[in-house]
Amino acid sequence: MKKRQKPFLQYDKSVFFTILIPFIAQIIVLILIAVCDSTAMTATQNRLITTSAFFLLIVNLLIFGLNQYNQKKHLEFTEMQLQLQKEHDSAEYYKMLIAQNENQRILIHDMKKHLQSIALLNEDNQNEKIRAYINQLMQSSDLLEFSKICDHKILNNILCRYKKVCNDLHIAFHADIRSNTTAFLSDSDVTSLFCNLLDNAVEASQRIKDPYIEISATQREHTPFIIITIINSCACNPFSPNGELISSKPDPQAHGFGIKSIEKIVHNYNGNMQMYYDGETFTFHTIIMLKMKP
């Protein structure tokens, strides 16, 4: 009976079989009523029939509750599968960027040969061919801008992408990823961890003046632990009074899977995570400690 703005549960054909149970129960109740009306019943029989009707009601309520629970779990499982698929696709995307960067290096290496070819065409005064040759080189995807932020190839492409996103949104972005601090992480874990962290940071930073995002990864001295810290601007406290994060997304049912993915990775690397909000500086802090695997 709770009021909903829009339905979020999806039903399949199996739900119609559970509808048969209330109809069968209703038929049984009607039969019991007909029997009571046509036959004189003792007090004991009346109590038995009343008890039977009560248990039929309980069975209907249990079936309804079980169906709602299964639908909710099915929805959560589907959302988690979509999240995992998204993370897998992101990892493949960044691998593609690595291949593109390699092609860029090859193109730069071959630039001398391209210039020699243009020089030969210029000697023959073939201006149209020179123009077409230059246009072909300029439109090549291998000439896209590339910068190196860290020595982990996948993470470097992730940070370059979010740096461009922050520049477009006028968010100051600073990254300090020390050498070999993320080498022990798998490509899929790097993609899931840093993309979810930066997605949340970018979303929170857009609603404040002079926003910024700072992310760093360092190794604790003389220990196998890596500390990943991200600090981003945040206009208001995102925690509820009971300590849970409050979603600012329009569909709260689709919220929380990014945090669950981060927590899963932290657990897999025997680490821990701490998040808190600083109301004086209007910043949100996330500190993650991971244990390096040999």
Salt bridges, closest charged atoms under 4 A:
GLU76 OE1 - LYS73 NZ 3.76
ASP89 OD1 - HIS88 ND1 3.74
GLU92 OE2 - HIS88 NE2 3.86
GLU92 OE2 - LYS95 NZ 3.95
GLU102 OE2 - ARG105 NH1 3.20
GLU102 OE2 - LYS153 NZ 3.80
ASP110 OD1 - HIS109 ND1 3.27
GLU128 OE2 - ARG131 NH1 2.90
ASP168 OD2 - LYS164 NZ 3.33
ASP176 OD1 - ARG178 NE 2.99
GLU221 OE2 - HIS222 NE2 3.10
